[in-house]
């Protein structure tokens, strides 16, 4: 349980679909979602209104409301798409490192470390949870379901890797990754997020020596 | 390096100063800050306007602007006060566990675990960083300075506790705590934040066995 993956893996989740470059080929609904995901990420869910989203998507408010009943609906659909991209990362890792659960785990950590290095905006799902304080906001179900699926996948991989206390290692790794993604926003360039991979290595080693 | 602190320690940082109960004894500036910190925490920095803050403080917008030049100034002052409360926790832990750096570290972890258990709102400083996307917002300096001071204190305690790789352990513990505080907002009641203390124990053990 020590070799780190060295193969290249694709990174579909961080690909911002540019409305300007691809807009003409994308239908209105997809354009609106691409603009919304991008603007929510850059300016925050509460910092952007539907007018700005419609304009960025080269569309209009009426079309936006025809496809999404409300801003809240649009938020939920965007978060589902973000979640689906995360699921795709896991599928890509599985395809890249078949029958090597530890390499898949390390690939996921590598991905997170690269995101932190390239972009200090953190996790769209966690950020949405921070911004949306209303406990009954429909987005919370999307966020919690996505995080749960993520945890289940990670726990299953820890189990496949032969870790006896698989749930504990998975929880600890998730805390480290989530912590790094929030520190990249709050702790300055030299914050503890820089040590994410090293901290994960120490945690994996601690749970592999049983 | 194994005993956990059992003594009671005070928790000044989570004490919400109620304007209703103490308002009559507090001067206007303090009332406005108490209301702002509370409302920012409940509804988000962008979710609350100065009118609502002035009203909650039993004051008015003119008084608010006389004490704080702008909403941004008020945000900065509030975050400085939150940071000061965090510093006070460290001082209390030092007074409670003098000459026992590991007990101080464990006391800090215990505090974080209690906050997660009692309140899913997370860290006010980190949340502000998530909400305020403008890179040049003056609050970022306050947030980054506070996180840096926090890291320095934690690293120093790890060093005093005889940990050889003190910086690495401090970074890892901070990632776990920050991760737990964001997961308490995003991962549902059964999320990995529930395992914060266990994960910190594993990390402390990993760095103590050198």
HADDOCK unambig.tbl for C-alpha pairs under 7 A between the chains (distance, minus, plus):
assign (segid A and resid 42 and name CA) (segid B and resid 133 and name CA) 6.67 0.50 0.50
assign (segid A and resid 43 and name CA) (segid B and resid 133 and name CA) 5.54 0.50 0.50
assign (segid A and resid 44 and name CA) (segid B and resid 131 and name CA) 6.42 0.50 0.50
assign (segid A and resid 44 and name CA) (segid B and resid 133 and name CA) 6.74 0.50 0.50
assign (segid A and resid 46 and name CA) (segid B and resid 46 and name CA) 6.91 0.50 0.50
assign (segid A and resid 126 and name CA) (segid B and resid 182 and name CA) 6.88 0.50 0.50
assign (segid A and resid 126 and name CA) (segid B and resid 186 and name CA) 5.44 0.50 0.50
assign (segid A and resid 127 and name CA) (segid B and resid 130 and name CA) 6.23 0.50 0.50
assign (segid A and resid 129 and name CA) (segid B and resid 185 and name CA) 5.89 0.50 0.50
assign (segid A and resid 129 and name CA) (segid B and resid 186 and name CA) 5.23 0.50 0.50
assign (segid A and resid 130 and name CA) (segid B and resid 127 and name CA) 6.25 0.50 0.50
assign (segid A and resid 130 and name CA) (segid B and resid 185 and name CA) 6.35 0.50 0.50
assign (segid A and resid 131 and name CA) (segid B and resid 44 and name CA) 6.44 0.50 0.50
assign (segid A and resid 131 and name CA) (segid B and resid 131 and name CA) 6.33 0.50 0.50
assign (segid A and resid 133 and name CA) (segid B and resid 42 and name CA) 6.68 0.50 0.50
assign (segid A and resid 133 and name CA) (segid B and resid 43 and name CA) 5.56 0.50 0.50
assign (segid A and resid 133 and name CA) (segid B and resid 44 and name CA) 6.75 0.50 0.50
assign (segid A and resid 143 and name CA) (segid B and resid 186 and name CA) 6.38 0.50 0.50
assign (segid A and resid 144 and name CA) (segid B and resid 186 and name CA) 6.01 0.50 0.50
assign (segid A and resid 144 and name CA) (segid B and resid 187 and name CA) 5.00 0.50 0.50
assign (segid A and resid 144 and name CA) (segid B and resid 188 and name CA) 5.59 0.50 0.50
assign (segid A and resid 147 and name CA) (segid B and resid 187 and name CA) 5.64 0.50 0.50
assign (segid A and resid 148 and name CA) (segid B and resid 187 and name CA) 6.87 0.50 0.50
assign (segid A and resid 171 and name CA) (segid B and resid 192 and name CA) 4.68 0.50 0.50
assign (segid A and resid 171 and name CA) (segid B and resid 195 and name CA) 6.71 0.50 0.50
assign (segid A and resid 172 and name CA) (segid B and resid 199 and name CA) 5.36 0.50 0.50
assign (segid A and resid 175 and name CA) (segid B and resid 176 and name CA) 5.10 0.50 0.50
assign (segid A and resid 175 and name CA) (segid B and resid 179 and name CA) 4.40 0.50 0.50
assign (segid A and resid 175 and name CA) (segid B and resid 180 and name CA) 5.74 0.50 0.50
assign (segid A and resid 175 and name CA) (segid B and resid 192 and name CA) 6.64 0.50 0.50
assign (segid A and resid 175 and name CA) (segid B and resid 193 and name CA) 6.98 0.50 0.50
assign (segid A and resid 176 and name CA) (segid B and resid 175 and name CA) 5.09 0.50 0.50
assign (segid A and resid 176 and name CA) (segid B and resid 176 and name CA) 5.04 0.50 0.50
assign (segid A and resid 176 and name CA) (segid B and resid 179 and name CA) 5.94 0.50 0.50
assign (segid A and resid 178 and name CA) (segid B and resid 179 and name CA) 4.63 0.50 0.50
assign (segid A and resid 179 and name CA) (segid B and resid 175 and name CA) 4.39 0.50 0.50
assign (segid A and resid 179 and name CA) (segid B and resid 176 and name CA) 5.94 0.50 0.50
assign (segid A and resid 179 and name CA) (segid B and resid 178 and name CA) 4.64 0.50 0.50
assign (segid A and resid 179 and name CA) (segid B and resid 179 and name CA) 3.43 0.50 0.50
assign (segid A and resid 180 and name CA) (segid B and resid 175 and name CA) 5.74 0.50 0.50
assign (segid A and resid 182 and name CA) (segid B and resid 126 and name CA) 6.89 0.50 0.50
assign (segid A and resid 185 and name CA) (segid B and resid 129 and name CA) 5.90 0.50 0.50
assign (segid A and resid 185 and name CA) (segid B and resid 130 and name CA) 6.37 0.50 0.50
assign (segid A and resid 186 and name CA) (segid B and resid 126 and name CA) 5.45 0.50 0.50
assign (segid A and resid 186 and name CA) (segid B and resid 129 and name CA) 5.22 0.50 0.50
assign (segid A and resid 186 and name CA) (segid B and resid 143 and name CA) 6.37 0.50 0.50
assign (segid A and resid 186 and name CA) (segid B and resid 144 and name CA) 6.01 0.50 0.50
assign (segid A and resid 187 and name CA) (segid B and resid 144 and name CA) 5.00 0.50 0.50
assign (segid A and resid 187 and name CA) (segid B and resid 147 and name CA) 5.63 0.50 0.50
assign (segid A and resid 187 and name CA) (segid B and resid 148 and name CA) 6.88 0.50 0.50
assign (segid A and resid 188 and name CA) (segid B and resid 144 and name CA) 5.57 0.50 0.50
assign (segid A and resid 192 and name CA) (segid B and resid 171 and name CA) 4.69 0.50 0.50
assign (segid A and resid 192 and name CA) (segid B and resid 175 and name CA) 6.64 0.50 0.50
assign (segid A and resid 193 and name CA) (segid B and resid 175 and name CA) 6.98 0.50 0.50
assign (segid A and resid 195 and name CA) (segid B and resid 171 and name CA) 6.71 0.50 0.50
assign (segid A and resid 199 and name CA) (segid B and resid 172 and name CA) 5.37 0.50 0.50
assign (segid A and resid 202 and name CA) (segid B and resid 206 and name CA) 6.88 0.50 0.50
assign (segid A and resid 203 and name CA) (segid B and resid 203 and name CA) 6.47 0.50 0.50
assign (segid A and resid 206 and name CA) (segid B and resid 202 and name CA) 6.88 0.50 0.50
assign (segid A and resid 206 and name CA) (segid B and resid 206 and name CA) 5.99 0.50 0.50
